[in-house]
Amino acid sequence: MCSLEKRGNLFILTLTGSDEHRLNPTLLDAIKSALHRVRSEATASSALITTAHGKFFSNGLDLDWAKSGDPEINPRIQLMGFKLRSIVKDLISLPLPTIAAVTGHASAAGMIFVVSHDYVVMRRDRGFLYMSELDVDLPIPPWATAVIRAKVGPAAALRDVLLRSEKLTAAEAAKLGIVESAHDGAEETVRAAVRLGEELLRRKWDGHVYGQIRMEMFSDLLRALDFSENHVASRL
Amino acid sequence: MDPHTQPIPMLHLIVECIWGAILGTHSTSQKQSSNQRNTHHNVHVREARRNILTLTGDDDHRLNPRLMDSLRSALQQVKEQSTRSSALITTARGKFFSNGFDLAWAQSAGSAAAVEDRLLHMVDLFKPEVADLISLPMPTIAAVTGHAAAAGMMLAMSHDYVLMRSDKGVLYMSELDIGMKFPDYFTALVRSKVGSAAARRDVMLRAKKVTASEARVRNVRTRLSPSGKGWPYQDSGPGVDSYPCPRAQGTVASGERQVYELILGGIAFDS
């Protein structure tokens, strides 16, 4: 499901297998455990790179497993949403820089997972970032919109991502400021992530301070991620 | 109307309030008969009051309690004397606009607890300065002639417009590099002034040293100015100033030209 390895001071979390890496409870739990390990094993100067094997980075929540039904009250979708929300919170509080090396398609919840990282490098020749919900008649839960809003800058970009369900290539995403750089092929993308990681490590930041600054930067987002918990009509 | 300079010497800064008259023209056109148009040019004289607040001395203008008290008084004075055509230009002498809080002063306290207290004290003192600048009843322009780091950068960004030297000086949130968190109002200020999420991340989470041209590209609101060499501002003497200031050069003078533009553009504030 996912593997965690360490290369020097870089943690590399990989979504393994050549499937769509649908975010079902098992995979979500595996990711959460991996992040927990990263947090406890992180030394003074560490960084995390998240990447994936195969054609997909992640194609979103496991809607097949959830079966059909109103997504607002479907308990399986609520469960996956809850687990993903928790992972996003972890990523925001993680005491080290985080980089998503997007080697394949990332849509819906998969895109949320990607943009929850501090930096995104992406494969130029294949793959989209895509908030597919509008195209498949699924409402986006408020907390997920909050993530996109916090990470995607100008109003026009936000509109294109959410309200136009744009399939963004790496180049387009780079222009919108969502992606740092675009690279040819999966391996080169991961190498670029490693280079970026090492460059950030050279600054010798205190991970604890880094995490706190990030939490302060995204304090609104953290509030939005918590709010849904108390929401009576508990949507995702 | 005589231009009038009132230097208000205070520790570490000077506020000069200069006012003069500006010739402005606008034309109105009236149709006198069905095939005739008369154009009248109305020349009017508007009083313009530009307040130039300068952080003096060749040091790095650290925001310690003493400087901040002077700053507070200066802003209070500017506010009290404001008129419909006032503006504020904040600038500094030397290599630095401001290098932030006076950490050396904090660290010279007796104990770790006392150091912490001094730091918090400066954080608390600076917050109303930011509020004062944001609520100042006139346009405000930071003419950033040198490096602006940490709280110094926040000082610049509390202004409506930021002009920078194109050849020298950076805006720099240095906190991450020195292992400090920001106060929440710093984050709020950056969030409200820096448009793109990626730029906010680079400023706050990457401690990027932003030059004038990068600031432009990255939506940190700045305008390039012709290279600000030294301190070219000169009072043009008694009489009437005409627009545009023909020999305007340098960052401060750009700020001034901006002021003229604002005033002629008819921006006026009711205090």
Interface residues (C-beta under 8 A of the other chain):
Chain A: P97 D118 Y119 A150 K151 V152 G153 P154 G177 I178 E180 L200 R203 W205 D206 V209 Y210 Q212 I213 R214 E216 M217 S219
Chain B: E175 L176 D177 G179 M180 K181 F182 D184 T187 R191 G195 S196 A197 A198 A199 R200 R201 M204 L205 R206 A207 N219
